[in-house]
Amino acid sequence: MSRKTKSQTQIRTMSRGTKIFTYICLAWAVLVALLPLVWLFISSLKKDPLARPGFQLPDSICLDGYISTFRDLHVMRYFGNSMIIAGVSVVISILMISMSAYVVARMEFKGKKLVNLMLYSTMFIPATALTYPVYNLVNKMHIYNTRGALIFIYACSGLAVSFFVIKNYYANIPHELEEAARIDGCGYAMTWWKVIFPIARPGIMTAGVLAFLNNWNEYYWASLVIVDREKLTVPALLSTFTTSFRTNYNGLFSAMVIIILPPVILYCVFSKFFVEALSGGAVKG
């Protein structure tokens, strides 16, 4: 066997081994991701999840938890609250971040590194450390116990992640496109709106979906600044299944299944934007 043939055989063997290893890693990742969801769904069908814990199949399918969630708790009302609060806050935050990220990514100015450092440092500040100043500010603004309070908090939180995703996508767009827009008479605002924003849509949509999922699942602020039951968001609704004496696990698990469906559906719909954003922001001509 010649040296060239031997090298080709080794390459095929290595590539085959790499594929097998990749499939094993992917299968393990899928298994780890799906096991909690499968456990949750199976538990929601049991009349008493504590009597048959784990992955044991129920003796008989019990849908009482789903029925009570829709009929007694009126969960669609809380879905509406979460949709309005999460949706409006995402629009406000992404609009602000997409414009500020454009300035930082495409322009040079004094203090640019400081701006980056200050934004990224917010990722390491826990929500509990902001409890008193945010709570005090919300009271002084007279928006406590309103949906506007949560919209204000959500729009100002999680900025670092959205800024990081959008800024990195902007950085991969060729400067020639901006120069062509300048020649055509576009200013900075028009260049951003007509040229940069459409091209960076995958990155912006990715940041928007991540922000929406974070706001949808947020519980701490929702339980802190909202008192009226009618204004609660979906995660805050879960606390109604637990009292000082007992926990309705069947209803709790059923409600959790219902709550996680919108984020899962949202991710499946916009998954192509995640792929485009993570591929490095290739510019389509």
Phi, psi and chi 1 to 4 in degrees:
 res  aa     phi    psi   chi1   chi2   chi3   chi4
   1 MET       -  130.8 -175.8 -177.9  -66.6      -
   2 SER   -72.6  165.1   63.5      -      -      -
   3 ARG   -65.7  -36.3 -175.4  176.3  -61.4  175.8
   4 LYS   -65.7  -43.8 -177.0  177.5 -179.5 -179.3
   5 THR   -64.8  -37.8  -54.0      -      -      -
   6 LYS   -65.3  -39.4 -165.1  177.3  -67.6 -174.4
   7 SER   -65.9  -41.2  -60.7      -      -      -
   8 GLN   -64.0  -38.6  -69.1  176.0  -13.8      -
   9 THR   -64.1  -41.6  -55.8      -      -      -
  10 GLN   -63.8  -39.2  -69.7  176.1   -8.5      -
  11 ILE   -65.2  -42.8  -68.9  172.3      -      -
  12 ARG   -63.7  -40.8  -71.8 -163.1 -157.6   97.8
  13 THR   -64.1  -42.0  -55.5      -      -      -
  14 MET   -66.0  -43.3  -70.6  176.6   59.6      -
  15 SER   -65.4  -37.4   61.9      -      -      -
  16 ARG   -65.9  -42.4 -166.4  179.4  -60.8  115.4
  17 GLY   -65.6  -36.7      -      -      -      -
  18 THR   -65.2  -40.8  -56.5      -      -      -
  19 LYS   -63.5  -44.2  -74.8 -177.6  179.5  178.8
  20 ILE   -61.6  -43.7  -66.1  173.7      -      -
  21 PHE   -63.8  -39.4  178.6   74.2      -      -
  22 THR   -64.0  -43.5  -57.6      -      -      -
  23 TYR   -64.0  -38.3  -69.4  145.4      -      -
  24 ILE   -64.1  -44.0  -67.8  173.9      -      -
  25 CYS   -63.8  -42.0  -68.5      -      -      -
  26 LEU   -65.4  -42.1  -71.8  174.1      -      -
  27 ALA   -63.0  -39.9      -      -      -      -
  28 TRP   -65.2  -41.9  174.1 -108.0      -      -
  29 ALA   -64.0  -43.2      -      -      -      -
  30 VAL   -63.5  -41.4  170.9      -      -      -
  31 LEU   -62.6  -45.7 -174.6   66.1      -      -
  32 VAL   -64.0  -37.3  170.9      -      -      -
  33 ALA   -73.6  -36.2      -      -      -      -
  34 LEU   -88.0  -26.5  -69.1 -178.7      -      -
  35 LEU   -56.1  -48.2  -87.1  179.6      -      -
  36 PRO   -61.0  -37.2  -21.2   33.3      -      -
  37 LEU   -67.4  -41.8  -60.3  179.4      -      -
  38 VAL   -64.2  -44.2  173.7      -      -      -
  39 TRP   -60.1  -42.7  174.0   83.8      -      -
  40 LEU   -64.2  -43.8  178.8   63.4      -      -
  41 PHE   -65.9  -43.7  178.9   70.6      -      -
  42 ILE   -63.1  -41.5  -67.1  175.5      -      -
  43 SER   -65.2  -32.7  -60.5      -      -      -
  44 SER   -69.0  -17.6   68.9      -      -      -
  45 LEU   -93.1   -1.4  -60.6  177.1      -      -
  46 LYS   -94.9  139.3  -59.3  174.2 -176.4  176.5
  47 LYS   -66.6  -38.9 -172.3  170.4 -175.3  178.2
  48 ASP  -132.8   93.0 -174.8    5.4      -      -
  49 PRO   -59.7  -25.5  -23.9   34.4      -      -
  50 LEU   -74.3  -26.0  -64.7 -177.8      -      -
  51 ALA   -73.1  -32.8      -      -      -      -
  52 ARG  -128.1   77.0  -62.5 -178.4   64.1   83.5
  53 PRO   -74.0  170.5   29.0  -34.4      -      -
  54 GLY    72.5 -142.8      -      -      -      -
  55 PHE   -95.7   16.1  -70.3   93.0      -      -
  56 GLN   -66.3  131.5  -61.0 -178.6   59.8      -
  57 LEU   -71.1  146.3  -65.0  176.8      -      -
  58 PRO   -69.7  149.8   25.4  -33.9      -      -
  59 ASP   -62.0  -41.6  -66.2  -32.3      -      -
  60 SER  -145.9  144.5   59.5      -      -      -
  61 ILE   -70.4  126.0  -64.1  178.2      -      -
  62 CYS  -115.7  117.9  177.7      -      -      -
  63 LEU  -105.6   15.1  -59.9  177.8      -      -
  64 ASP   -61.3  -36.4  -67.2  -14.7      -      -
  65 GLY   -63.7  -42.8      -      -      -      -
  66 TYR   -67.0  -41.4  -67.7   98.1      -      -
  67 ILE   -64.0  -45.7  -64.6  172.9      -      -
  68 SER   -68.4  -31.3   63.1      -      -      -
  69 THR   -64.3  -41.7  -60.9      -      -      -
  70 PHE   -82.6  -40.6  -77.5   98.8      -      -
  71 ARG   -82.3  -45.9 -175.7 -172.3   60.3 -165.5
  72 ASP   -90.9  -39.1  -58.3  -28.8      -      -
  73 LEU   -90.9  -11.9  -67.7  178.6      -      -
  74 HIS    52.1   57.4  -53.4  -71.8      -      -
  75 VAL   -62.3  -25.6   70.8      -      -      -
  76 MET   -65.5  -27.1  -63.3  -50.9  -62.3      -
  77 ARG   -63.7  -42.2  175.7 -163.8  -56.9  163.0
  78 TYR   -74.9  -29.8  -54.8  102.2      -      -
  79 PHE   -60.0  -42.8  -96.6   77.8      -      -
  80 GLY   -62.0  -43.7      -      -      -      -
  81 ASN   -59.0  -46.4  -68.0  -22.2      -      -
  82 SER   -65.4  -40.5  -69.2      -      -      -
  83 MET   -62.6  -45.5  -78.2  -69.1 -177.6      -
  84 ILE   -65.1  -49.6  -66.6  172.3      -      -
  85 ILE   -65.1  -49.7  -67.0  170.2      -      -
  86 ALA   -66.6  -42.1      -      -      -      -
  87 GLY   -65.5  -49.1      -      -      -      -
  88 VAL   -64.6  -42.5  174.0      -      -      -
  89 SER   -64.3  -36.5   61.0      -      -      -
  90 VAL   -67.2  -43.4  165.6      -      -      -
  91 VAL   -59.9  -45.2  171.1      -      -      -
  92 ILE   -64.7  -48.9  -64.8  173.1      -      -
  93 SER   -67.2  -43.3   63.2      -      -      -
  94 ILE   -67.5  -36.7  -66.7  -59.0      -      -
  95 LEU   -63.4  -43.9 -171.7   62.3      -      -
  96 MET   -66.8  -46.5  -66.6 -171.6  -58.6      -
  97 ILE   -68.4  -39.1  -71.3  -62.4      -      -
  98 SER   -64.0  -34.1   58.8      -      -      -
  99 MET   -76.2  -43.4  -69.8 -170.6  -71.0      -
 100 SER   -68.7  -36.1   59.6      -      -      -
 101 ALA   -65.9  -32.3      -      -      -      -
 102 TYR   -63.4  -42.4  171.9   65.6      -      -
 103 VAL   -64.9  -45.3  174.3      -      -      -
 104 VAL   -70.0  -37.9  175.1      -      -      -
 105 ALA   -78.7  -31.1      -      -      -      -
 106 ARG  -111.8   -6.5  -47.6  -64.9  -70.2 -174.4
 107 MET  -126.6  156.2  -58.0  177.0 -171.2      -
 108 GLU  -110.5  130.1  -64.7  -64.4  -28.4      -
 109 PHE  -155.8  162.3   55.7   90.4      -      -
 110 LYS   -68.9  138.2  -69.6 -176.4  178.5  179.9
 111 GLY    84.0   12.0      -      -      -      -
 112 LYS   -62.8  -44.4  179.5  176.6  177.6  178.2
 113 LYS   -65.4  -34.9  -68.2 -176.1  177.7  179.3
 114 LEU   -66.8  -39.8  179.8   61.9      -      -
 115 VAL   -61.9  -45.3  171.4      -      -      -
 116 ASN   -59.5  -45.3  -81.1  -53.2      -      -
 117 LEU   -63.7  -42.1 -178.8   62.8      -      -
 118 MET   -66.2  -39.3  -68.8  177.5   64.1      -
 119 LEU   -69.0  -45.0  -82.4  170.2      -      -
 120 TYR   -68.6  -28.2  -68.9  147.2      -      -
 121 SER   -67.3  -21.9   64.0      -      -      -
 122 THR   -67.9  -16.4   59.4      -      -      -
 123 MET   -67.4  -21.7  -62.8  175.4   64.5      -
 124 PHE  -101.5    7.7  -53.7  101.3      -      -
 125 ILE   -96.5  114.8  -57.2  176.2      -      -
 126 PRO   -71.2  155.0   25.3  -32.9      -      -
 127 ALA   -63.2  -33.4      -      -      -      -
 128 THR   -64.4  -29.9   51.1      -      -      -
 129 ALA   -71.7  -19.9      -      -      -      -
 130 LEU   -99.1    3.6  -60.0  173.2      -      -
 131 THR   -58.0  -54.7  -60.2      -      -      -
 132 TYR   -65.9  -50.2  176.0   74.3      -      -
 133 PRO   -62.2  -40.0   16.4  -28.9      -      -
 134 VAL   -69.1  -43.6  172.2      -      -      -
 135 TYR   -61.3  -42.0 -174.3   83.1      -      -
 136 ASN   -65.8  -41.6 -168.4   33.5      -      -
 137 LEU   -65.3  -41.8  179.3   61.5      -      -
 138 VAL   -62.7  -39.3  165.5      -      -      -
 139 ASN   -67.5  -41.3  -84.3  -71.0      -      -
 140 LYS   -67.2  -28.6  -73.4 -174.1  176.3 -179.9
 141 MET   -83.2   -3.8  -65.2  173.9   65.4      -
 142 HIS    59.0   40.1  -56.5  -70.7      -      -
 143 ILE  -119.9   13.3   57.6  174.5      -      -
 144 TYR   -62.9  142.4  179.6   74.2      -      -
 145 ASN    64.1   34.2 -165.5   30.8      -      -
 146 THR  -130.1  158.3   64.1      -      -      -
 147 ARG   -65.6  -29.0  -63.0 -179.2 -176.6   90.7
 148 GLY   -61.3  -31.2      -      -      -      -
 149 ALA   -64.0  -45.0      -      -      -      -
 150 LEU   -68.5  -38.5  -82.0 -177.4      -      -
 151 ILE   -61.3  -42.4  -67.4  174.4      -      -
 152 PHE   -62.2  -45.4  171.0   72.9      -      -
 153 ILE   -68.0  -46.0  -66.5  172.2      -      -
 154 TYR   -66.6  -37.2  -69.4  168.1      -      -
 155 ALA   -66.2  -25.8      -      -      -      -
 156 CYS   -99.2   -1.4  -62.2      -      -      -
 157 SER  -108.3  155.3   61.3      -      -      -
 158 GLY    69.7   21.2      -      -      -      -
 159 LEU   -68.6  -33.3  -62.5 -179.5      -      -
 160 ALA   -63.2  -43.2      -      -      -      -
 161 VAL   -65.7  -47.0  175.8      -      -      -
 162 SER   -62.1  -41.4  -59.8      -      -      -
 163 PHE   -62.8  -42.4 -179.5   82.8      -      -
 164 PHE   -63.6  -45.9  177.8   78.5      -      -
 165 VAL   -65.2  -49.0  173.0      -      -      -
 166 ILE   -70.1  -41.2  -62.5  175.1      -      -
 167 LYS   -61.8  -44.0  173.2  179.6  170.0  -68.5
 168 ASN   -64.6  -33.4  -74.7   -8.4      -      -
 169 TYR   -71.5  -40.8 -155.9   94.5      -      -
 170 TYR   -59.4  -39.0  -78.4  159.7      -      -
 171 ALA   -63.3  -21.0      -      -      -      -
 172 ASN   -91.6   -1.1  -69.0  -41.1      -      -
 173 ILE   -84.7  129.6  -61.0  176.2      -      -
 174 PRO   -60.0  140.8  -22.0   32.3      -      -
 175 HIS   -70.2  -18.9  -72.7  -84.5      -      -
 176 GLU   -61.6  -29.8  -70.6   76.9   10.3      -
 177 LEU   -66.1  -39.5  -65.2  175.9      -      -
 178 GLU   -68.2  -40.4  -71.2  176.9  -67.8      -
 179 GLU   -62.7  -39.7  -65.7  172.3    0.9      -
 180 ALA   -64.4  -38.7      -      -      -      -
 181 ALA   -66.4  -37.2      -      -      -      -
 182 ARG   -63.4  -41.6  -61.8  -81.0 -166.7  -80.1
 183 ILE   -62.6  -35.5  -66.3  173.6      -      -
 184 ASP   -77.3   -0.9  -68.9  -21.7      -      -
 185 GLY    95.7   13.2      -      -      -      -
 186 CYS   -82.3  138.3  -66.9      -      -      -
 187 GLY   -83.8 -172.0      -      -      -      -
 188 TYR   -64.5  -43.8  -72.5  110.8      -      -
 189 ALA   -65.7  -43.7      -      -      -      -
 190 MET   -68.5  -36.1 -169.3   60.5   67.3      -
 191 THR   -63.3  -42.2  -59.9      -      -      -
 192 TRP   -64.2  -44.0  172.3   77.6      -      -
 193 TRP   -74.5  -40.7  178.6 -110.1      -      -
 194 LYS   -89.8  -27.4  -66.9  -69.1 -173.7  179.2
 195 VAL  -114.4  -58.6  179.5      -      -      -
 196 ILE   -71.8  -45.8  -56.5  -61.6      -      -
 197 PHE   -59.8  -46.9 -172.7   84.1      -      -
 198 PRO   -64.0  -37.5  -22.7   34.2      -      -
 199 ILE   -69.0  -38.0  -66.2  173.8      -      -
 200 ALA   -86.5   14.7      -      -      -      -
 201 ARG   -55.8  -44.0 -174.3 -179.3   61.1  173.5
 202 PRO   -58.9  -43.7  -25.3   35.3      -      -
 203 GLY   -65.8  -40.5      -      -      -      -
 204 ILE   -68.0  -41.4  -65.7  172.8      -      -
 205 MET   -64.9  -37.8  -68.9  -63.6  -65.8      -
 206 THR   -62.0  -47.3  -61.5      -      -      -
 207 ALA   -62.5  -38.1      -      -      -      -
 208 GLY   -66.0  -42.1      -      -      -      -
 209 VAL   -66.2  -42.6  170.9      -      -      -
 210 LEU   -61.8  -41.8  -69.0  174.6      -      -
 211 ALA   -66.4  -40.1      -      -      -      -
 212 PHE   -63.9  -44.1 -177.4   87.3      -      -
 213 LEU   -62.6  -40.4  -64.3  179.7      -      -
 214 ASN   -64.9  -42.7 -177.4   63.9      -      -
 215 ASN   -70.0  -36.3  -64.8  -15.6      -      -
 216 TRP   -64.2  -39.7  178.4  -86.5      -      -
 217 ASN   -90.0   -2.6  -63.7  -41.2      -      -
 218 GLU   -70.0  134.3 -158.5  -79.1  -34.4      -
 219 TYR  -119.5  -35.8  172.0   78.1      -      -
 220 TYR   -59.8  -56.3 -178.5   74.9      -      -
 221 TRP   -70.2  -34.4  -66.1  113.7      -      -
 222 ALA   -62.9  -36.5      -      -      -      -
 223 SER   -82.7  -14.2   61.2      -      -      -
 224 LEU   -91.6  -41.1 -174.7   66.9      -      -
 225 VAL  -104.1   -4.9  -58.4      -      -      -
 226 ILE  -113.2  126.1  -61.6  -65.5      -      -
 227 VAL  -108.7  -46.0  178.2      -      -      -
 228 ASP   -64.4  132.3  -68.7  -13.9      -      -
 229 ARG   -61.8  -35.7 -177.0 -176.7  174.8   89.0
 230 GLU   -67.2  -19.1  -67.8   75.3   15.0      -
 231 LYS  -101.4    1.5  -60.9  176.3 -176.5  177.6
 232 LEU   -65.1  151.7  -71.0  176.3      -      -
 233 THR   -89.7  173.7   58.3      -      -      -
 234 VAL   -63.0  -46.7  172.9      -      -      -
 235 PRO   -60.2  -37.7  -24.5   35.4      -      -
 236 ALA   -67.3  -21.5      -      -      -      -
 237 LEU   -66.7  -26.6  177.1   66.6      -      -
 238 LEU   -62.5  -26.0  -64.1  178.0      -      -
 239 SER   -66.8  -18.5   60.6      -      -      -
 240 THR   -72.1  -15.1   60.4      -      -      -
 241 PHE   -84.8   -7.2  -69.1   95.9      -      -
 242 THR  -117.8  127.8  -57.8      -      -      -
 243 THR  -121.2 -177.8   65.7      -      -      -
 244 SER   -70.0  -18.0  -58.9      -      -      -
 245 PHE  -110.9  -32.4  -57.2   99.5      -      -
 246 ARG  -155.2  166.1   66.3 -176.5  -63.0  -89.5
 247 THR  -127.1  128.5  -61.2      -      -      -
 248 ASN   -84.5   87.4 -179.6    7.8      -      -
 249 TYR   -68.5  -35.2  -73.0  104.4      -      -
 250 ASN   -62.3  -47.0  176.6 -106.0      -      -
 251 GLY   -67.7  -37.7      -      -      -      -
 252 LEU   -63.6  -47.4  177.9   62.9      -      -
 253 PHE   -67.2  -37.2  -68.9  149.2      -      -
 254 SER   -64.7  -43.0  -58.6      -      -      -
 255 ALA   -64.9  -37.2      -      -      -      -
 256 MET   -65.4  -38.3  -69.5  174.8   66.7      -
 257 VAL   -62.1  -43.8  170.8      -      -      -
 258 ILE   -64.8  -38.2  -64.1  170.8      -      -
 259 ILE   -69.8  -36.4  -70.8  169.6      -      -
 260 ILE   -81.9  -10.4   65.3  175.2      -      -
 261 LEU   -63.1  -48.4  -78.4  178.6      -      -
 262 PRO   -57.7  -45.5  -26.9   36.6      -      -
 263 PRO   -60.5  -39.1  -23.6   33.5      -      -
 264 VAL   -65.0  -44.7  171.3      -      -      -
 265 ILE   -64.1  -42.1  -65.0  172.3      -      -
 266 LEU   -61.1  -43.6 -174.9   68.7      -      -
 267 TYR   -66.1  -40.6  178.1   80.3      -      -
 268 CYS   -62.6  -38.0  -68.1      -      -      -
 269 VAL   -69.2  -41.2  171.3      -      -      -
 270 PHE  -103.3   17.5  -68.0   98.5      -      -
 271 SER   -63.1  -30.7   59.1      -      -      -
 272 LYS   -64.6  -31.0   63.7  176.8 -177.5  178.3
 273 PHE   -69.4  -34.0  -67.0  109.4      -      -
 274 PHE   -62.8  -43.0  -79.1   85.9      -      -
 275 VAL   -63.9  -44.6  175.7      -      -      -
 276 GLU   -64.5  -41.0  -69.2 -177.2   33.8      -
 277 ALA   -67.9  -40.5      -      -      -      -
 278 LEU   -76.4  -14.1  -64.1  175.4      -      -
 279 SER   -79.9   -1.6   64.3      -      -      -
 280 GLY   108.1    4.1      -      -      -      -
 281 GLY    75.6   47.1      -      -      -      -
 282 ALA   -63.5  136.4      -      -      -      -
 283 VAL   -91.8  126.4  179.1      -      -      -
 284 LYS   -91.8  129.8  -62.7 -180.0 -179.4  179.2
 285 GLY   -88.1      -      -      -      -      -
